[in-house]
Amino acid sequence: MEVFEDLVHSSTVRIERIVSKGHSSPDKGWYDQDENEWVMVVEGKASLEFEDGSKSELSAGDYINIPAHLKHKVTWTDPDEITVWLAVFYK
């Protein structure tokens, strides 16, 4: 089970902690968010894919800024250990 926990929530920013283990986005569809998202892998490993076919491999300490409406998905998180994300959503 993947766990999402809001740490901070205001009208302009939301900070979320996500814990994954072997999770990925559904095969169909993309995340298409109204907010920008800065996300960092705190622990573990993950892979993101973008609608244009580009990919980003993330390990502990790696981060990426995803502009609003840049369609993306999680293609892989490590099935053998937890992946902890810190996601900051902002307008």
C-alpha positions in Angstrom: 0.0 0.0 0.0 1.3 3.4 -1.0 1.0 6.1 1.7 0.4 9.8 1.1 0.7 12.2 4.1 0.2 16.0 3.9 2.8 17.7 6.1 1.9 21.3 5.3 -1.1 22.6 3.5 -1.9 26.3 2.7 -3.5 28.2 -0.2 -0.2 28.5 -2.1 1.9 25.4 -1.1 1.4 21.8 -0.1 4.2 19.6 1.2 3.6 15.8 1.0 5.4 12.8 2.2 4.9 9.7 0.0 6.1 6.2 0.9 6.2 3.6 -1.9 7.5 0.1 -2.3 7.3 -1.4 -5.8 4.6 1.0 -6.8 4.1 2.7 -10.2 1.4 4.8 -11.9 -1.4 3.0 -13.7 -0.5 1.9 -17.2 -2.9 4.3 -18.8 -3.0 8.1 -18.2 -0.6 10.7 -16.9 -0.4 13.0 -13.9 -1.5 16.4 -15.2 -1.4 18.7 -12.3 -2.5 22.3 -11.9 0.5 23.0 -9.5 4.2 22.9 -10.0 5.8 20.0 -8.2 9.4 19.9 -6.7 10.0 16.3 -5.7 13.0 14.7 -4.0 13.7 11.0 -3.2 14.8 11.0 0.4 15.3 7.2 0.5 15.2 4.5 -2.1 15.0 4.7 -5.9 12.4 5.6 -8.5 12.0 6.3 -12.2 9.8 8.9 -13.8 8.6 9.1 -17.4 7.3 12.2 -19.2 4.8 12.4 -22.1 7.6 13.3 -24.6 9.3 9.9 -23.8 12.1 11.4 -21.6 12.9 9.6 -18.3 14.4 10.6 -15.0 16.1 8.1 -12.7 16.1 9.2 -9.1 18.1 7.9 -6.1 18.3 9.2 -2.5 19.1 12.9 -2.6 18.0 13.4 -6.2 15.3 15.9 -7.0 13.4 17.3 -10.0 11.1 20.2 -10.6 8.0 19.4 -12.7 6.2 22.4 -14.1 2.4 22.5 -13.9 0.7 20.5 -16.7 3.9 18.6 -17.7 2.4 15.2 -18.0 4.4 12.5 -16.2 4.1 9.2 -14.4 6.1 7.0 -12.0 7.2 3.9 -13.9 9.1 2.2 -11.1 9.9 2.3 -7.4 12.3 -0.2 -5.8 10.3 -3.4 -4.9 12.9 -4.5 -2.3 13.1 -1.4 -0.2 10.8 1.6 0.6 11.1 4.8 -1.4 10.4 7.9 0.6 9.5 11.0 -1.5 9.2 14.6 -0.3 6.9 16.5 -2.7 6.4 20.3 -2.6 3.4 21.5 -4.7 3.3 25.2 -5.4 1.5 27.7 -7.6 
